Amino acid sequence: CVLDATGMGKAIVEFMASLLGHVKAGMSYVLLGSMFLVSGISGSKVSDMATVAPALFPEMKRRGHKPKEMIALLATGAAMADTVPPGDNCRGAEAHRNVERRRGDVPLFLYI
């Protein structure tokens, strides 16, 4: 994965850890936030998990997280990452903008 080869995946995880790592259950938030950020870049759930897990799991283990819980959180985060921006919903927003252009730049909600 390009994110791993360039070190960008680890940088994203470190950035999220600097924001949320100090709060209670912060590393869980870091995992979910990293999944959301990485999902907008890679577009593949497997790639997302392969980028985030090696960068984050050792620190989560050190802080006392159980491996089964980490894996469950990773899988859940991968499933959720496609349902929030910058995931698949961005494609929906693109379609929304195209509809607005076709209707003369009038916002779609005015037609509802």
N, CA, C and O atoms as CSV, one atom per row, in Angstrom:
chain,resi,resn,atom,element,x,y,z
A,1,CYS,N,N,0.840,-1.185,0.000
A,1,CYS,CA,C,0.000,0.000,0.000
A,1,CYS,C,C,0.884,1.246,0.000
A,1,CYS,O,O,1.896,1.302,0.699
A,2,VAL,N,N,0.502,2.211,-0.767
A,2,VAL,CA,C,1.265,3.452,-0.889
A,2,VAL,C,C,1.320,4.190,0.453
A,2,VAL,O,O,2.331,4.810,0.784
A,3,LEU,N,N,0.236,4.121,1.215
A,3,LEU,CA,C,0.221,4.795,2.512
A,3,LEU,C,C,1.286,4.233,3.450
A,3,LEU,O,O,1.895,4.977,4.219
A,4,ASP,N,N,1.507,2.934,3.385
A,4,ASP,CA,C,2.550,2.321,4.220
A,4,ASP,C,C,3.936,2.632,3.682
A,4,ASP,O,O,4.849,2.963,4.438
A,5,ALA,N,N,4.081,2.523,2.374
A,5,ALA,CA,C,5.398,2.725,1.760
A,5,ALA,C,C,5.920,4.142,1.975
A,5,ALA,O,O,7.123,4.346,2.138
A,6,THR,N,N,5.026,5.111,1.975
A,6,THR,CA,C,5.447,6.502,2.149
A,6,THR,C,C,5.486,6.934,3.608
A,6,THR,O,O,6.029,7.992,3.926
A,7,GLY,N,N,4.919,6.131,4.494
A,7,GLY,CA,C,4.866,6.494,5.905
A,7,GLY,C,C,3.697,7.395,6.248
A,7,GLY,O,O,3.575,7.864,7.379
A,8,MET,N,N,2.835,7.638,5.263
A,8,MET,CA,C,1.702,8.527,5.486
A,8,MET,C,C,0.686,7.913,6.455
A,8,MET,O,O,0.087,8.626,7.259
A,9,GLY,N,N,0.496,6.617,6.380
A,9,GLY,CA,C,-0.432,5.942,7.290
A,9,GLY,C,C,-0.017,6.115,8.742
A,9,GLY,O,O,-0.847,6.413,9.600
A,10,LYS,N,N,1.251,5.930,9.012
A,10,LYS,CA,C,1.764,6.106,10.373
A,10,LYS,C,C,1.641,7.564,10.802
A,10,LYS,O,O,1.340,7.847,11.961
A,11,ALA,N,N,1.872,8.485,9.880
A,11,ALA,CA,C,1.737,9.914,10.201
A,11,ALA,C,C,0.295,10.260,10.554
A,11,ALA,O,O,0.057,11.055,11.464
A,12,ILE,N,N,-0.662,9.678,9.851
A,12,ILE,CA,C,-2.073,9.923,10.149
A,12,ILE,C,C,-2.410,9.410,11.543
A,12,ILE,O,O,-3.085,10.089,12.317
A,13,VAL,N,N,-1.933,8.198,11.858
A,13,VAL,CA,C,-2.193,7.621,13.181
A,13,VAL,C,C,-1.547,8.480,14.265
A,13,VAL,O,O,-2.167,8.736,15.297
A,14,GLU,N,N,-0.327,8.922,14.051
A,14,GLU,CA,C,0.353,9.766,15.041
A,14,GLU,C,C,-0.367,11.101,15.219
A,14,GLU,O,O,-0.463,11.612,16.335
A,15,PHE,N,N,-0.871,11.662,14.129
A,15,PHE,CA,C,-1.629,12.909,14.209
A,15,PHE,C,C,-2.874,12.719,15.059
A,15,PHE,O,O,-3.150,13.518,15.953
A,16,MET,N,N,-3.632,11.650,14.777
A,16,MET,CA,C,-4.846,11.386,15.544
A,16,MET,C,C,-4.510,11.113,17.010
A,16,MET,O,O,-5.250,11.531,17.901
A,17,ALA,N,N,-3.408,10.418,17.268
A,17,ALA,CA,C,-3.000,10.136,18.648
A,17,ALA,C,C,-2.658,11.419,19.385
A,17,ALA,O,O,-2.925,11.541,20.580
A,18,SER,N,N,-2.067,12.377,18.680
A,18,SER,CA,C,-1.740,13.650,19.334
A,18,SER,C,C,-2.998,14.423,19.710
A,18,SER,O,O,-2.993,15.196,20.668
A,19,LEU,N,N,-4.080,14.216,18.954
A,19,LEU,CA,C,-5.335,14.902,19.259
A,19,LEU,C,C,-6.153,14.193,20.337
A,19,LEU,O,O,-6.716,14.839,21.222
A,20,LEU,N,N,-6.216,12.864,20.259
A,20,LEU,CA,C,-7.154,12.114,21.100
A,20,LEU,C,C,-6.517,11.075,22.015
A,20,LEU,O,O,-7.208,10.508,22.861
A,21,GLY,N,N,-5.238,10.814,21.871
A,21,GLY,CA,C,-4.598,9.730,22.614
A,21,GLY,C,C,-4.591,9.908,24.116
A,21,GLY,O,O,-4.452,8.922,24.841
A,22,HIS,N,N,-4.734,11.108,24.605
A,22,HIS,CA,C,-4.632,11.371,26.043
A,22,HIS,C,C,-5.962,11.238,26.786
A,22,HIS,O,O,-5.959,11.176,28.016
A,23,VAL,N,N,-7.092,11.191,26.088
A,23,VAL,CA,C,-8.387,11.087,26.758
A,23,VAL,C,C,-8.690,9.628,27.079
A,23,VAL,O,O,-8.057,8.721,26.537
A,24,LYS,N,N,-9.661,9.406,27.962
A,24,LYS,CA,C,-10.050,8.046,28.318
A,24,LYS,C,C,-10.554,7.322,27.073
A,24,LYS,O,O,-11.373,7.865,26.332
A,25,ALA,N,N,-10.086,6.133,26.841
A,25,ALA,CA,C,-10.394,5.336,25.643
A,25,ALA,C,C,-9.931,6.051,24.377
A,25,ALA,O,O,-10.467,5.824,23.292
A,26,GLY,N,N,-8.947,6.904,24.524
A,26,GLY,CA,C,-8.464,7.712,23.409
A,26,GLY,C,C,-7.938,6.914,22.245
A,26,GLY,O,O,-8.134,7.302,21.094
A,27,MET,N,N,-7.269,5.798,22.517
A,27,MET,CA,C,-6.711,5.012,21.417
A,27,MET,C,C,-7.814,4.376,20.577
A,27,MET,O,O,-7.616,4.129,19.388
A,28,SER,N,N,-8.961,4.110,21.170
A,28,SER,CA,C,-10.100,3.618,20.385
A,28,SER,C,C,-10.595,4.709,19.450
A,28,SER,O,O,-10.927,4.443,18.295
A,29,TYR,N,N,-10.642,5.932,19.949
A,29,TYR,CA,C,-11.011,7.066,19.096
A,29,TYR,C,C,-9.976,7.285,17.995
A,29,TYR,O,O,-10.315,7.611,16.858
A,30,VAL,N,N,-8.719,7.099,18.356
A,30,VAL,CA,C,-7.641,7.246,17.370
A,30,VAL,C,C,-7.817,6.218,16.253
A,30,VAL,O,O,-7.661,6.541,15.076
A,31,LEU,N,N,-8.142,4.978,16.630
A,31,LEU,CA,C,-8.339,3.935,15.621
A,31,LEU,C,C,-9.491,4.302,14.693
A,31,LEU,O,O,-9.356,4.208,13.473
A,32,LEU,N,N,-10.613,4.716,15.253
A,32,LEU,CA,C,-11.766,5.061,14.412
A,32,LEU,C,C,-11.481,6.289,13.555
A,32,LEU,O,O,-11.813,6.308,12.369
A,33,GLY,N,N,-10.875,7.304,14.139
A,33,GLY,CA,C,-10.547,8.506,13.374
A,33,GLY,C,C,-9.562,8.227,12.260
A,33,GLY,O,O,-9.682,8.767,11.161
A,34,SER,N,N,-8.584,7.381,12.549
A,34,SER,CA,C,-7.601,7.010,11.521
A,34,SER,C,C,-8.263,6.243,10.392
A,34,SER,O,O,-7.932,6.441,9.223
A,35,MET,N,N,-9.203,5.361,10.740
A,35,MET,CA,C,-9.913,4.605,9.702
A,35,MET,C,C,-10.704,5.549,8.805
A,35,MET,O,O,-10.737,5.369,7.588
A,36,PHE,N,N,-11.342,6.555,9.400
A,36,PHE,CA,C,-12.113,7.501,8.600
A,36,PHE,C,C,-11.212,8.292,7.666
A,36,PHE,O,O,-11.536,8.474,6.492
A,37,LEU,N,N,-10.080,8.763,8.181
A,37,LEU,CA,C,-9.164,9.543,7.354
A,37,LEU,C,C,-8.545,8.707,6.240
A,37,LEU,O,O,-8.474,9.140,5.090
A,38,VAL,N,N,-8.099,7.506,6.594
A,38,VAL,CA,C,-7.443,6.640,5.609
A,38,VAL,C,C,-8.439,6.172,4.555
A,38,VAL,O,O,-8.073,5.998,3.393
A,39,SER,N,N,-9.697,5.967,4.950
A,39,SER,CA,C,-10.685,5.467,3.981
A,39,SER,C,C,-10.919,6.451,2.854
A,39,SER,O,O,-11.204,6.045,1.728
A,40,GLY,N,N,-10.806,7.725,3.136
A,40,GLY,CA,C,-10.977,8.723,2.094
A,40,GLY,C,C,-9.837,8.742,1.102
A,40,GLY,O,O,-9.981,9.246,-0.012
A,41,ILE,N,N,-8.698,8.190,1.505
A,41,ILE,CA,C,-7.514,8.188,0.639
A,41,ILE,C,C,-7.429,6.905,-0.167
A,41,ILE,O,O,-7.226,6.942,-1.381
A,42,SER,N,N,-7.584,5.763,0.505
A,42,SER,CA,C,-7.327,4.496,-0.177
A,42,SER,C,C,-8.540,3.952,-0.931
A,42,SER,O,O,-8.405,3.492,-2.065
A,43,GLY,N,N,-9.716,4.001,-0.318
A,43,GLY,CA,C,-10.908,3.474,-0.960
A,43,GLY,C,C,-11.078,1.976,-0.833
A,43,GLY,O,O,-12.011,1.416,-1.408
A,44,SER,N,N,-10.195,1.306,-0.088
A,44,SER,CA,C,-10.272,-0.140,0.099
A,44,SER,C,C,-10.260,-0.444,1.590
A,44,SER,O,O,-9.366,0.004,2.309
A,45,LYS,N,N,-11.236,-1.194,2.052
A,45,LYS,CA,C,-11.304,-1.522,3.479
A,45,LYS,C,C,-10.105,-2.348,3.920
A,45,LYS,O,O,-9.557,-2.129,5.000
A,46,VAL,N,N,-9.702,-3.293,3.087
A,46,VAL,CA,C,-8.550,-4.133,3.430
A,46,VAL,C,C,-7.295,-3.273,3.545
A,46,VAL,O,O,-6.499,-3.450,4.467
A,47,SER,N,N,-7.123,-2.359,2.624
A,47,SER,CA,C,-5.973,-1.462,2.668
A,47,SER,C,C,-6.032,-0.556,3.893
A,47,SER,O,O,-5.008,-0.287,4.521
A,48,ASP,N,N,-7.220,-0.090,4.227
A,48,ASP,CA,C,-7.384,0.748,5.420
A,48,ASP,C,C,-6.925,0.001,6.671
A,48,ASP,O,O,-6.162,0.525,7.482
A,49,MET,N,N,-7.404,-1.222,6.806
A,49,MET,CA,C,-7.051,-2.013,7.982
A,49,MET,C,C,-5.569,-2.360,8.001
A,49,MET,O,O,-4.939,-2.351,9.058
A,50,ALA,N,N,-5.015,-2.664,6.842
A,50,ALA,CA,C,-3.592,-3.012,6.759
A,50,ALA,C,C,-2.699,-1.809,7.045
A,50,ALA,O,O,-1.542,-1.978,7.430
A,51,THR,N,N,-3.213,-0.616,6.863
A,51,THR,CA,C,-2.448,0.593,7.147
A,51,THR,C,C,-2.526,0.966,8.622
A,51,THR,O,O,-1.517,1.314,9.235
A,52,VAL,N,N,-3.721,0.893,9.185
A,52,VAL,CA,C,-3.932,1.378,10.552
A,52,VAL,C,C,-3.463,0.376,11.601
A,52,VAL,O,O,-2.831,0.766,12.583
A,53,ALA,N,N,-3.760,-0.903,11.413
A,53,ALA,CA,C,-3.463,-1.895,12.448
A,53,ALA,C,C,-1.984,-1.963,12.831
A,53,ALA,O,O,-1.685,-1.895,14.023
A,54,PRO,N,N,-1.042,-2.092,11.896
A,54,PRO,CA,C,0.361,-2.186,12.315
A,54,PRO,C,C,0.878,-0.925,13.006
A,54,PRO,O,O,1.774,-0.993,13.847
A,55,ALA,N,N,0.314,0.207,12.651
A,55,ALA,CA,C,0.770,1.456,13.250
A,55,ALA,C,C,0.175,1.669,14.637
A,55,ALA,O,O,0.766,2.374,15.455
A,56,LEU,N,N,-0.971,1.080,14.913
A,56,LEU,CA,C,-1.699,1.392,16.135
A,56,LEU,C,C,-1.771,0.249,17.146
A,56,LEU,O,O,-1.761,0.500,18.351
A,57,PHE,N,N,-1.841,-0.984,16.690
A,57,PHE,CA,C,-2.033,-2.110,17.603
A,57,PHE,C,C,-0.945,-2.257,18.661
A,57,PHE,O,O,-1.279,-2.539,19.812
A,58,PRO,N,N,0.331,-2.084,18.343
A,58,PRO,CA,C,1.338,-2.221,19.412
A,58,PRO,C,C,1.118,-1.243,20.574
A,58,PRO,O,O,1.265,-1.611,21.740
A,59,GLU,N,N,0.770,-0.011,20.248
A,59,GLU,CA,C,0.519,0.981,21.308
A,59,GLU,C,C,-0.750,0.645,22.075
A,59,GLU,O,O,-0.808,0.825,23.292
A,60,MET,N,N,-1.768,0.157,21.371
A,60,MET,CA,C,-3.006,-0.214,22.051
A,60,MET,C,C,-2.771,-1.390,22.989
A,60,MET,O,O,-3.312,-1.413,24.094
A,61,LYS,N,N,-1.965,-2.376,22.563
A,61,LYS,CA,C,-1.620,-3.502,23.440
A,61,LYS,C,C,-0.868,-3.012,24.671
A,61,LYS,O,O,-1.122,-3.461,25.789
A,62,ARG,N,N,0.053,-2.091,24.450
A,62,ARG,CA,C,0.844,-1.556,25.560
A,62,ARG,C,C,-0.051,-0.860,26.588
A,62,ARG,O,O,0.235,-0.877,27.785
A,63,ARG,N,N,-1.123,-0.256,26.113
A,63,ARG,CA,C,-2.041,0.449,27.009
A,63,ARG,C,C,-3.119,-0.458,27.590
A,63,ARG,O,O,-4.005,0.021,28.298
A,64,GLY,N,N,-3.063,-1.754,27.309
A,64,GLY,CA,C,-3.955,-2.712,27.955
A,64,GLY,C,C,-5.195,-3.115,27.185
A,64,GLY,O,O,-6.079,-3.761,27.749
A,65,HIS,N,N,-5.287,-2.759,25.925
A,65,HIS,CA,C,-6.443,-3.193,25.134
A,65,HIS,C,C,-6.315,-4.682,24.824
A,65,HIS,O,O,-5.214,-5.190,24.611
A,66,LYS,N,N,-7.445,-5.370,24.802
A,66,LYS,CA,C,-7.464,-6.804,24.490
A,66,LYS,C,C,-7.456,-6.989,22.979
A,66,LYS,O,O,-8.125,-6.243,22.264
A,67,PRO,N,N,-6.699,-7.984,22.477
A,67,PRO,CA,C,-6.617,-8.191,21.018
A,67,PRO,C,C,-7.974,-8.398,20.339
A,67,PRO,O,O,-8.196,-7.877,19.246
A,68,LYS,N,N,-8.883,-9.147,20.965
A,68,LYS,CA,C,-10.198,-9.377,20.351
A,68,LYS,C,C,-10.977,-8.073,20.216
A,68,LYS,O,O,-11.659,-7.851,19.215
A,69,GLU,N,N,-10.876,-7.217,21.220
A,69,GLU,CA,C,-11.577,-5.931,21.158
A,69,GLU,C,C,-10.966,-5.028,20.092
A,69,GLU,O,O,-11.687,-4.303,19.407
A,70,MET,N,N,-9.653,-5.067,19.948
A,70,MET,CA,C,-8.990,-4.240,18.934
A,70,MET,C,C,-9.409,-4.673,17.536
A,70,MET,O,O,-9.665,-3.832,16.675
A,71,ILE,N,N,-9.479,-5.971,17.309
A,71,ILE,CA,C,-9.867,-6.489,15.994
A,71,ILE,C,C,-11.323,-6.152,15.699
A,71,ILE,O,O,-11.661,-5.772,14.578
A,72,ALA,N,N,-12.192,-6.293,16.711
A,72,ALA,CA,C,-13.608,-5.951,16.520
A,72,ALA,C,C,-13.769,-4.467,16.206
A,72,ALA,O,O,-14.558,-4.100,15.337
A,73,LEU,N,N,-13.033,-3.622,16.902
A,73,LEU,CA,C,-13.095,-2.188,16.659
A,73,LEU,C,C,-12.563,-1.842,15.268
A,73,LEU,O,O,-13.106,-0.972,14.587
A,74,LEU,N,N,-11.507,-2.522,14.857
A,74,LEU,CA,C,-10.943,-2.294,13.529
A,74,LEU,C,C,-11.938,-2.676,12.438
A,74,LEU,O,O,-12.122,-1.934,11.474
A,75,ALA,N,N,-12.581,-3.837,12.591
A,75,ALA,CA,C,-13.553,-4.287,11.590
A,75,ALA,C,C,-14.772,-3.369,11.553
A,75,ALA,O,O,-15.285,-3.057,10.479
A,76,THR,N,N,-15.228,-2.942,12.716
A,76,THR,CA,C,-16.367,-2.030,12.782
A,76,THR,C,C,-16.015,-0.687,12.169
A,76,THR,O,O,-16.812,-0.098,11.438
A,77,GLY,N,N,-14.812,-0.207,12.472
A,77,GLY,CA,C,-14.359,1.056,11.898
A,77,GLY,C,C,-14.262,0.996,10.389
A,77,GLY,O,O,-14.587,1.967,9.705
A,78,ALA,N,N,-13.818,-0.139,9.861
A,78,ALA,CA,C,-13.724,-0.295,8.408
A,78,ALA,C,C,-15.108,-0.265,7.765
A,78,ALA,O,O,-15.289,0.309,6.692
A,79,ALA,N,N,-16.080,-0.885,8.428
A,79,ALA,CA,C,-17.444,-0.881,7.883
A,79,ALA,C,C,-18.054,0.514,7.947
A,79,ALA,O,O,-18.744,0.939,7.020
A,80,MET,N,N,-17.796,1.226,9.044
A,80,MET,CA,C,-18.381,2.566,9.202
A,80,MET,C,C,-17.684,3.609,8.338
A,80,MET,O,O,-18.301,4.602,7.953
A,81,ALA,N,N,-16.421,3.400,8.033
A,81,ALA,CA,C,-15.648,4.417,7.324
A,81,ALA,C,C,-16.225,4.739,5.951
A,81,ALA,O,O,-16.069,5.856,5.458
A,82,ASP,N,N,-16.880,3.781,5.340
A,82,ASP,CA,C,-17.460,4.029,4.014
A,82,ASP,C,C,-18.794,4.746,4.078
A,82,ASP,O,O,-19.319,5.159,3.044
A,83,THR,N,N,-19.351,4.902,5.267
A,83,THR,CA,C,-20.670,5.517,5.370
A,83,THR,C,C,-20.629,6.975,5.795
A,83,THR,O,O,-21.671,7.628,5.855
A,84,VAL,N,N,-19.455,7.492,6.089
A,84,VAL,CA,C,-19.328,8.903,6.485
A,84,VAL,C,C,-18.293,9.569,5.592
A,84,VAL,O,O,-17.387,8.901,5.094
A,85,PRO,N,N,-18.413,10.870,5.383
A,85,PRO,CA,C,-17.385,11.560,4.598
A,85,PRO,C,C,-16.042,11.436,5.283
A,85,PRO,O,O,-16.015,11.498,6.512
A,86,PRO,N,N,-14.976,11.273,4.626
A,86,PRO,CA,C,-14.768,11.359,3.188
A,86,PRO,C,C,-14.888,10.028,2.469
A,86,PRO,O,O,-14.078,9.744,1.587
A,87,GLY,N,N,-15.863,9.206,2.808
A,87,GLY,CA,C,-16.051,7.914,2.161
A,87,GLY,C,C,-16.999,7.994,0.986
A,87,GLY,O,O,-16.925,8.920,0.179
A,88,ASP,N,N,-17.902,7.011,0.889
A,88,ASP,CA,C,-18.812,6.934,-0.247
A,88,ASP,C,C,-19.799,8.087,-0.311
A,88,ASP,O,O,-20.296,8.416,-1.387
A,89,ASN,N,N,-20.084,8.697,0.815
A,89,ASN,CA,C,-21.039,9.809,0.795
A,89,ASN,C,C,-20.535,10.973,-0.037
A,89,ASN,O,O,-21.329,11.770,-0.536
A,90,CYS,N,N,-19.232,11.078,-0.190
A,90,CYS,CA,C,-18.700,12.155,-1.029
A,90,CYS,C,C,-19.147,11.958,-2.467
A,90,CYS,O,O,-19.388,12.929,-3.185
A,91,ARG,N,N,-19.256,10.718,-2.886
A,91,ARG,CA,C,-19.750,10.448,-4.231
A,91,ARG,C,C,-21.198,10.896,-4.347
A,91,ARG,O,O,-21.621,11.399,-5.388
A,92,GLY,N,N,-21.963,10.708,-3.256
A,92,GLY,CA,C,-23.338,11.180,-3.239
A,92,GLY,C,C,-23.408,12.692,-3.313
A,92,GLY,O,O,-24.281,13.246,-3.981
A,93,ALA,N,N,-22.491,13.363,-2.630
A,93,ALA,CA,C,-22.453,14.832,-2.684
A,93,ALA,C,C,-22.091,15.295,-4.085
A,93,ALA,O,O,-22.606,16.309,-4.558
A,94,GLU,N,N,-21.211,14.561,-4.752
A,94,GLU,CA,C,-20.860,14.889,-6.134
A,94,GLU,C,C,-22.087,14.787,-7.027
A,94,GLU,O,O,-22.335,15.660,-7.858
A,95,ALA,N,N,-22.852,13.714,-6.852
A,95,ALA,CA,C,-24.069,13.541,-7.641
A,95,ALA,C,C,-25.044,14.667,-7.341
A,95,ALA,O,O,-25.713,15.166,-8.245
A,96,HIS,N,N,-25.132,15.074,-6.074
A,96,HIS,CA,C,-26.008,16.178,-5.681
A,96,HIS,C,C,-25.604,17.457,-6.407
A,96,HIS,O,O,-26.460,18.193,-6.898
A,97,ARG,N,N,-24.307,17.721,-6.474
A,97,ARG,CA,C,-23.833,18.922,-7.168
A,97,ARG,C,C,-24.165,18.861,-8.656
A,97,ARG,O,O,-24.519,19.875,-9.259
A,98,ASN,N,N,-24.051,17.675,-9.245
A,98,ASN,CA,C,-24.372,17.536,-10.662
A,98,ASN,C,C,-25.852,17.796,-10.916
A,98,ASN,O,O,-26.210,18.414,-11.919
A,99,VAL,N,N,-26.712,17.331,-10.017
A,99,VAL,CA,C,-28.148,17.574,-10.150
A,99,VAL,C,C,-28.412,19.068,-10.045
A,99,VAL,O,O,-29.218,19.609,-10.802
A,100,GLU,N,N,-27.732,19.749,-9.103
A,100,GLU,CA,C,-27.917,21.196,-8.965
A,100,GLU,C,C,-27.528,21.921,-10.249
A,100,GLU,O,O,-28.215,22.851,-10.672
A,101,ARG,N,N,-26.438,21.500,-10.863
A,101,ARG,CA,C,-25.997,22.151,-12.103
A,101,ARG,C,C,-27.024,21.962,-13.212
A,101,ARG,O,O,-27.295,22.882,-13.984
A,102,ARG,N,N,-27.592,20.758,-13.284
A,102,ARG,CA,C,-28.569,20.493,-14.330
A,102,ARG,C,C,-29.848,21.286,-14.135
A,102,ARG,O,O,-30.550,21.583,-15.101
A,103,ARG,N,N,-30.150,21.626,-12.909
A,103,ARG,CA,C,-31.389,22.359,-12.631
A,103,ARG,C,C,-31.140,23.864,-12.524
A,103,ARG,O,O,-31.969,24.587,-11.971
A,104,GLY,N,N,-30.037,24.330,-13.031
A,104,GLY,CA,C,-29.787,25.765,-13.025
A,104,GLY,C,C,-29.237,26.286,-11.717
A,104,GLY,O,O,-29.531,27.417,-11.331
A,105,ASP,N,N,-28.435,25.476,-11.020
A,105,ASP,CA,C,-27.794,25.874,-9.773
A,105,ASP,C,C,-28.786,26.235,-8.660
A,105,ASP,O,O,-28.471,27.043,-7.787
A,106,VAL,N,N,-29.954,25.650,-8.691
A,106,VAL,CA,C,-30.915,25.825,-7.604
A,106,VAL,C,C,-30.706,24.648,-6.650
A,106,VAL,O,O,-30.706,23.500,-7.094
A,107,PRO,N,N,-30.528,24.901,-5.356
A,107,PRO,CA,C,-30.273,23.814,-4.421
A,107,PRO,C,C,-31.371,22.751,-4.466
A,107,PRO,O,O,-32.551,23.058,-4.638
A,108,LEU,N,N,-30.956,21.505,-4.310
A,108,LEU,CA,C,-31.862,20.373,-4.426
A,108,LEU,C,C,-32.980,20.434,-3.392
A,108,LEU,O,O,-34.105,20.037,-3.695
A,109,PHE,N,N,-32.704,20.923,-2.169
A,109,PHE,CA,C,-33.724,20.912,-1.135
A,109,PHE,C,C,-34.925,21.797,-1.487
A,109,PHE,O,O,-35.992,21.642,-0.893
A,110,LEU,N,N,-34.772,22.709,-2.430
A,110,LEU,CA,C,-35.903,23.548,-2.851
A,110,LEU,C,C,-36.904,22.750,-3.689
A,110,LEU,O,O,-38.048,23.175,-3.855
A,111,TYR,N,N,-36.489,21.617,-4.208
A,111,TYR,CA,C,-37.369,20.792,-5.031
A,111,TYR,C,C,-38.093,19.725,-4.212
A,111,TYR,O,O,-38.923,18.989,-4.746
A,112,ILE,N,N,-37.787,19.641,-2.941
A,112,ILE,CA,C,-38.403,18.599,-2.085
A,112,ILE,C,C,-39.696,19.112,-1.515
A,112,ILE,O,O,-40.370,18.399,-0.772
